[in-house]
Structure formats: structure tokens, C-alpha cells
Amino acid sequence: MSDEKRISRRSFLDWVLTGGLVAWAVGFVAPVLSYVWPAQRRGPSTQTVSAGQAADFPEWQAKIVAVSGHPVIVVHTPQGFRAFSAICTHLGCVVGWDPQRREIACPCHGGFFDLDGRPVAGPPPRPLPEQGVVVINGEVMVKPA
Amino acid sequence: MKLPPRIHDWLAQRFDIGVAEKFADDQLHKPLPQATGFWHTFGSLSLFLFVNQVVTGILLMIYYRPTTNTAFESVRFIMTKAHFGWLIRGLHAWGATLMILCVLIHMMRTFFMGAYKKPRELTWVLGVFILGCTVTFGFTGYLLPWNQLSYWATTVGTEITGAIPLVGNYIQLLLRGGEGVTGETLARFYVLHVVVLPWVLTMLIATHLFLMRVQGLATMERVGEEKPIDKKHAVPFFPEHVLKEGVVFCVLIGVLVTLIMLWPVELGEKADPFVTPEGIKPEWYFLSTYQLLKYFPKTLGLFVSMIPPLLLLFWPFLDRSRERHPKKRPIAVTVGIVAVVLAVAFGVVGHLSETNVRIVGVRYHFDIYGVPHRLPPTDEAAPNPGTVGAKSRTASER
């Protein structure tokens, strides 16, 4: 090894001290960052939620129900019940039902979704995720996502 | 200004107060350039409003409870039960609006008078950070009453951060403290609003003021050709300029109280995470960005909306001409005027969008893009999306 490439004791100590300071800073910052990182994580839920009796749910009407803490819109179409996540894929507003257009509508930025959850007007970039819905003993039950 | 002799002697026996006295005297009688006028008082007004925010904020904290079950109720208590609670909250809410306005006017004065040029680039950069910090104050404070407007404005606002490429989802999760806007978000915004941001802003303002006092106010002379201030024709900081500031402070207090009395700050309905009210809009200082975001897909919109603040931040390094006088800087002044006009225009369109407005007896519906559609005289119902969700007012309609 040539003389120019040899590391002096002083520069070696500089590196060790700098490395130590960086390690100390990381050791200090990492627990703080992990502390502010959200601690709770929800696991997948398996609980179905009732949207009421099918007999009390006329055609071309919709309801918002809470499934695992998230709003879900249930629509009664002539072909049966459909359920979608009620969180607009644009900016997170909760969608509602427009009885005149017979479409799912977002009150924030004028987005509309058809009965398959596909965006048909306005800025929403993606369809609303569909959720399972079944009628058991006359009760409309929504499955979790 | 002298200390009473007994206090002076007591202090002089313990400290070398001559240094402090000389420093205070120099600052108080610092000569200011001849062109220093009323436009130069907006910086001090911003500082005064910041002090107002701190004092009224501390008073509000006495009764405010930052949880989803108590936040709304505690603000209602402040408004209805606490003595002069309505006034304290009014001073805080309207003070925030006026503070942003004063910071913006102060920045415009600095821009058009070319005061950001060498050697004051860093003072300008700190000023841009102060503006960013002030706006963040507004954003975090807006959620704290936990009403429908604040809840949904925060939902939409934090959703936008999710569009930042690669790190957006992480930033959103960190801001919200979870997937949605919940009590975790409220606690985080509260800590940011009452602990983190006040200290950050205090340090930014202190450094900004220090640089301003060390370098002095800019004159209209070319960069590098500034002459020392002629003390015979200079404006003494005390009493001339302080008197001007006193006059403007009195006017400001009058404006503040008038606003509180004529347009009292309301509370609205408690936040309901399952019902989005129609026509949710942000506070006035976000309206232009809000409207701009409608014309672009989310990520592109975020990129486009980042251009103005970045231009603002780096402007002193982009504009390298040595002239300060606005008449000798046609390009910079044109850019400034166009930026102000565009910001106001987008803001007005954002305010009008998704509303019905009667103009000279004719009713128009402004769609989400701000395009007016004439409504037939008998048609009382607005076009969609007005059929969904509960009726609500916009954030700017106090």
C-alpha cells in the first residue's frame, strides 16, 4: 500500500468519532420516529353487518352502514343488492346516493359512479371497491372488505 | 428610555449593563431609509398578530379538550358559557386570517420593492418558511373544533398528501396517525398546533428579525451600490416609525373587533365521519390551490401546485438583476402581478364553484370547474351534486 493511501491515526479517529455521532443521532431519532408512527394496526375483520330488513329497503334506494369502522354504501337495484366502499377514490369524501340520476355521487367534487362502482363523471380515478352482500332470513348482510 | 435610578444601580452592581443599554439604544434609534413608510409596518403587524395568536391560544387551551368526544363540546362551552369565550375564539380565528393576510402583504411589499436581493436572500427564504409555517398553523388549527367542515377539509387535505410519489402514503399515515381522520389525527394536529409550530415559528421569526436588524432595511438603490443611510434625512425608528406602527395597530384592532362583531365565528355541526356535507371548501388561503387541483389528476395536480411555493422560495436566486426599483424590473414585476392575479382569480373561482349565484337578476350554477351555467328562472334546484349529503356552508362563510 502506498503512503498516500494510508489512513493516519488522526483521520481514523475522526471517522470513528463521526460514525459514533451519527450512530448516536440515529439511535436517538429512530425510537422517536417509531413512537410517532401509528401503533395500532387493524387485522382483517370477518364480521358481517346488517343493513336492515330487505322488506324495508325499497328498490332504487341506498343506505350507508359502518363495516369495520368504514362507511359502506348498499344499493338496492332491480338485480339485487350491491355494496361498495363509500369512500370516494378521489379525495376520501363519503359518497351518497343520487335518486334522480340513480348513481352513486360524491358531494365534494362532483364525482359519479354507476351501479358497478365505476366512475362515470368527475375526477375519481378508480372504481369504488365492491363488498359482498347477502340476504339471510330477509336481512341484508354486508361482508367486510 | 431610562431605567429608574434605584433599579439601574441595583442591576449595575451585579451586571455590566452598559453593553445591554448601548444595544437597546442602538436598536431604538436605528436610522431607517427615507422611503420607509406605512407599507413597511406589515411585518410588525404580522408579529403583533402572532403574539395575539399565542395569548388567545393559551386562553383557549384552558377550556379546550382534544378528544373526539370532547373537542366540539369544549369549543361550544367556550363560545356559550366561558366569559368572553366568543371574543377570545373570535380574536384567535380572525387573528389567524389577518395574520396570513399581513404576511402575504409583507411579502408582496418585499417582492415589488426588490428587498429580497443580495445581501437579504436568506431573510427572504426565512420569510417563505414563516409563510409556510403560518399556513400550516391554519391547517392544523382548523381541525381542532372537530366540526363537519373541519373534519372533511382535513380529510381532503390529508388525502392530497397521499398523492406525493413514493412517500405520500407514509406521510399521510404519519399525519393522520392511522388510515382515516380520527382521534389520533386530532391529537397529532393539537400537538403540532400548540407545541411544535409555535416554537418553530418563534425561532424562524427571531432569526428573521435578527437578520433584518443586522442588515437593515433595503433601500431602492442598485445591488452593490447602496450608500450608507444619511442620518440627517433618515427616519428614526423611535419615535417616527414606532408612531406609524402604533397608528396601524389601532386600525388593525378596530378591524379585528369589527370582523368578530359582524361575522362571528360559528361552530356548525359536530363531525360525522359517515356523512360528507356538500360543497366542502377549505379556508380562503387554500382556495386557489384547491381549485387548481380540480383541473389535474391528483399527482400531476400536486406537482403543479408545488411550483408557486418553490418559485417563491428560490426567487432571489433566479432573479439576478441588480435593479431594485420596480420600474426597472419589468419581468419580475410582471411575474409578480400575474401570480397575484392568478391566485386571486383561482381563489374566486374556487369560492364560486359548486354554488348557485344570482348575477344581475339571472341565476347561474358554477360547476366544479367554475364554469357558469345559466339556470332557468323556475328551476330552484341546483344541478347535481347538490342532491347528496346534508346541507352545509363553506368554510369561508363564517
Interface residues (C-beta under 8 A of the other chain):
Chain A: V36 W37 P38 Q40 R42 I64 A66 G69 H70 P71 A86 H90 L91 G92 C93 V94 V95 G96 W97 D98 P99 Q100 R101 A105 C106 P107 C108 H109 G110 F112 G122 P123 P125
Chain B: W152 T155 V156 E159 I160 L173 L174 R176 G177 G178 E179 G180 E184 R188 P273 F274 V275 T276 P277 E278 G279 I280 K294 P297 K298 E354 D367 I368 N384 P385 T387 V388 G389
